[in-house]
Amino acid sequence: MPRRRRQHEYGLPAQPPSQRQLRVGEEMRHALAQLLRPGELRDPALHEASVTVTEVRMSPDLRNATAFVMPLAGTKADEIMAGLERSAGFLKARIGRNLGLRYTPNLSFAFDRAFEHAERITHLLADPAVERDLHAPDANADAEDRNGG
């Protein structure tokens, strides 16, 4: 009998995040945002960097957290990501003290590409061919209304 594949093997989440995952992720996002303010960290790449924490995704067992970050205007992204990885242990310890969880999740960082995707979609929607297709059903509906259809 063939082995049944789970949804997560195809890159899809097996199930949506639980209420606890969402709540702990949001608390971690707020704590990270406070710690990543300019001048808070000693790492040279992060000392004066302005970093936005857009989302923190928690694993189902709350042992691992992935923080999606975006440097201001996307400048020096590689340096900042390297600095965040170097500072992960320090940040984990500070978050553990602030949140009071039984286990402090391991932190990993990922560059947030949501802004790039949104910009790409905006450009696609502004394309004349796509815009024409978007407005075509409206013209057909108006013609049917005038003809009594």
C-alpha positions as CSV (number, residue, x, y, z in Angstrom):
1,M,0.0,0.0,0.0
2,P,1.5,3.4,-0.9
3,R,2.5,5.7,1.8
4,R,0.0,8.6,2.3
5,R,1.6,12.0,1.9
6,R,0.8,14.7,4.3
7,Q,0.0,18.2,3.1
8,H,3.2,19.7,4.6
9,E,5.3,17.5,2.3
10,Y,4.1,19.6,-0.6
11,G,5.0,22.8,1.1
12,L,1.5,23.4,2.5
13,P,0.9,23.7,6.2
14,A,-0.6,20.5,7.7
15,Q,-3.1,22.6,9.6
16,P,-3.6,26.3,10.4
17,P,-1.8,27.8,13.3
18,S,-3.5,27.4,16.7
19,Q,-4.7,30.3,18.8
20,R,-1.7,29.8,21.1
21,Q,0.8,29.8,18.3
22,L,-0.6,33.1,17.0
23,R,-0.7,34.7,20.5
24,V,2.9,33.6,21.4
25,G,4.1,34.7,17.9
26,E,2.5,38.1,18.3
27,E,4.0,38.5,21.8
28,M,7.4,37.6,20.4
29,R,7.0,40.0,17.6
30,H,6.4,42.9,20.0
31,A,9.3,41.8,22.2
32,L,11.7,41.6,19.2
33,A,10.5,45.0,18.0
34,Q,11.5,46.5,21.3
35,L,14.9,44.8,21.3
36,L,15.7,45.7,17.7
37,R,15.3,49.4,18.2
38,P,18.4,51.4,17.0
39,G,21.1,51.6,19.6
40,E,19.8,48.6,21.7
41,L,22.2,46.0,20.4
42,R,26.0,46.1,20.4
43,D,26.5,44.2,17.1
44,P,27.9,46.7,14.6
45,A,25.5,45.7,11.9
46,L,22.5,46.2,14.2
47,H,23.6,49.1,16.4
48,E,22.1,51.9,14.2
49,A,20.0,49.7,11.9
50,S,16.3,50.2,11.7
51,V,14.6,46.8,11.4
52,T,10.9,46.0,11.1
53,V,9.6,42.7,12.5
54,T,6.6,41.9,10.3
55,E,5.7,38.5,11.6
56,V,6.8,35.7,13.9
57,R,5.7,32.2,13.0
58,M,5.8,29.6,15.7
59,S,6.1,25.8,15.3
60,P,3.2,23.7,16.6
61,D,5.2,22.7,19.7
62,L,6.3,26.4,20.3
63,R,10.0,25.3,20.4
64,N,11.0,27.1,17.2
65,A,10.2,30.6,16.0
66,T,10.9,32.2,12.6
67,A,10.9,36.0,12.7
68,F,10.3,37.7,9.3
69,V,12.2,41.0,9.2
70,M,12.7,43.8,6.8
71,P,15.5,46.4,7.1
72,L,14.4,50.0,6.5
73,A,14.3,50.5,2.7
74,G,15.9,47.1,2.3
75,T,19.4,48.5,2.6
76,K,22.3,46.4,3.9
77,A,20.0,43.4,4.2
78,D,22.8,40.8,4.1
79,E,24.8,42.5,6.9
80,I,21.7,42.9,9.0
81,M,20.6,39.3,8.5
82,A,24.1,38.1,9.5
83,G,24.0,40.4,12.6
84,L,20.6,39.0,13.6
85,E,21.8,35.4,13.3
86,R,24.9,36.3,15.5
87,S,22.6,37.9,18.1
88,A,20.0,35.1,18.1
89,G,21.2,33.6,21.4
90,F,21.2,37.0,23.2
91,L,17.8,37.9,21.8
92,K,16.4,34.5,22.9
93,A,17.6,35.0,26.4
94,R,16.1,38.5,26.6
95,I,12.8,37.4,25.2
96,G,12.8,34.4,27.6
97,R,13.0,36.8,30.6
98,N,10.4,39.2,29.2
99,L,7.7,36.6,28.1
100,G,8.0,34.1,31.0
101,L,7.4,31.0,28.8
102,R,8.3,27.6,30.1
103,Y,10.6,27.1,27.1
104,T,12.0,30.0,25.1
105,P,11.7,29.2,21.4
106,N,14.9,28.9,19.2
107,L,15.0,32.0,17.0
108,S,15.7,32.0,13.3
109,F,15.4,35.0,11.0
110,A,14.1,35.2,7.4
111,F,14.0,38.2,5.1
112,D,10.3,39.2,4.5
113,R,9.5,39.2,0.8
114,A,5.8,40.2,1.3
115,F,6.6,43.8,0.2
116,E,8.2,42.6,-3.0
117,H,5.3,40.3,-3.8
118,A,2.8,43.1,-3.2
119,E,4.7,45.4,-5.5
120,R,4.9,42.7,-8.2
121,I,1.1,42.2,-8.0
122,T,0.5,46.0,-8.2
123,H,2.6,46.2,-11.3
124,L,0.8,43.2,-12.8
125,L,-2.6,44.8,-12.1
126,A,-1.4,48.1,-13.7
127,D,-0.5,46.3,-17.0
128,P,-2.9,47.5,-19.7
129,A,-3.9,44.0,-20.8
130,V,-4.8,42.9,-17.3
131,E,-6.6,46.2,-16.6
132,R,-8.6,45.7,-19.8
133,D,-9.6,42.2,-18.6
134,L,-10.6,43.5,-15.2
135,H,-12.9,46.1,-16.6
136,A,-14.4,43.9,-19.4
137,P,-17.2,42.2,-17.4
138,D,-18.4,45.7,-16.2
139,A,-18.9,46.7,-19.8
140,N,-20.8,43.5,-20.7
141,A,-23.1,44.0,-17.6
142,D,-23.9,47.5,-18.7
143,A,-24.8,46.4,-22.2
144,E,-27.1,43.7,-20.8
145,D,-28.8,46.2,-18.6
146,R,-29.5,48.6,-21.5
147,N,-30.8,45.7,-23.6
148,G,-33.1,44.5,-20.9
149,G,-31.2,41.2,-20.6
